[in-house]
């Protein structure tokens, strides 16, 4: 178990990571991540390499969380980065809707855990609110895609 002093020093960097991940996810959605992937094979190869690397990073972050080295916020951020990369690689609206539905489901789970942790004082109350904003952004993107 991590000391309270160690957890307190990790809160700001973890919160910053979550905010950056949320901003990247939002920016990607707004900047055209929902557009069809580029036809350039070099770009597609780079996108696939990035996705593979992000998946490895997310798995490593999850293992580190289980041992107390990483925070839950860092796990969320790593998984959100994977989903954003997957979204960018979707070729059809049907694929995008399916992935966005998965993202909403995951965001609801993260929101529940963050709210529980905030209620017990393990993380600041703002963590629960950021998780809620993340879920709302995923739902907004899903609704926009469905109404497209």
N, C-alpha and C positions, 0 to 999 in steps of 0.2 A: 504494500500500500504506500502511496506517495505521501510525503509529509504535507501538511497544510501550507507550509511556506513554499514548497515546490509547486503545488497546484496553483497557488495565488500568482506566482510568477509566470505560469503558463497560460493564464486566462487571457491576457491581452493578446499575445501572439496567436492563440487559438481563435479568439474572436476576430482578429484581423484576417486570418485565413478564411474564415467562414464568410466574412463580408466581401473579400476579394473573389472567392469562388462564386458567390451570389451575383456580384457585379459582372464577372466574366460570363456566367450563364445568361444573365439578362442581356448583356451586350451582344453575345453570340446570337441570341434569338432575334434581337432587334436589327442586327447588322446583316442578317441574311443566312444564318445557320440553317434556316428551314428551307432554303432554296436547294434545288437539286445539286448533287455533288459535281464538281468539275469533271469534265470529260478527259482532262489531261492525265495520262497514266502516271506521270511523275508526281503530280499533286495527290492522286489517289494513293499511291505508294507511301507518300509522306504522311497522309492522313491515317493510313492503316498502321504505320510505324508508331505514330503518336498515340493512337488508341491502345496498341499493345503495351507501350511503355506506361501509359496511365493506368492500365489494368494491373500491371506489375506493381506500380507504386501504391495503388489502392490496397492490394493484397498485403504488401509489406507494412503499410500503415495500420491495417486491421490487426495484423499479428503483433505489431508494436503496442497497439492499444491494449490487447489482451495481457501484455506483460507490464502495463502501466507506464510505458515510455511515451506514448502518444495520447492525445486527448480525444474525446468523442467528437469534438468539433473538427479535428483534423481528419478523422475517418469520414465524416459527412462531406467535407470539402473534397477529399480524394475521390469519393464515389460520385459526387456531382460533376467533377471534371471528366470522369469516364462517361457519364450519361451525356454530357454536352458534346463530347467527341463522337459518341455513337449517333447522336442526333444529327450532327453535321454530315455523317456518312450515309444517312437514310436517303434512298433514291426515290421513294414515293410518299405521297401524303398518308397512305394507309400505314406504312412503316413508321412514319413520324407520329401519327396518332397513337399507335400501339406503344411506342417508346415513351411518349408523353404521359400516357396512362400509367405506365410503370413508374415513371418519375414522380407522379402525384402520389401513388401508393407508398413509395419509399419516403417521400417528404412527409406524409402523414405519420409514418412510423418514427421518423426522426423528431417530428414535432412532439409526439407523445413522450418519447424518452427525454427530450430537452425540458419539457414542462415538468416531468417527474423529478429530474435532477435539480431544476430551479426550485421546486417546492421543498426539496430536502436541503437546499442550501449548498449543494455540490458545485453549482455553477451560478453565475449571476442571473437575475430575472430576465435580463435583456436577451440571454441565450434562447429562452423559450420564445420570446417575441421574434427574434431573427429566424428561428426555425419556422414560425408561423408565416412570416413574410416569404420565406423560401417556398413553402407549400402553396401559398397564394400565387406566387409567380409561376409555378409549374401549372397550376390550374388555369391561370389566365392564358398561358401559352397553348394549353390543350384546347381551351374553348375557342381561341383564335384560329387554331388549325382546323377544328371541326366546322367553324363558320366560314372557312375559306372557300 
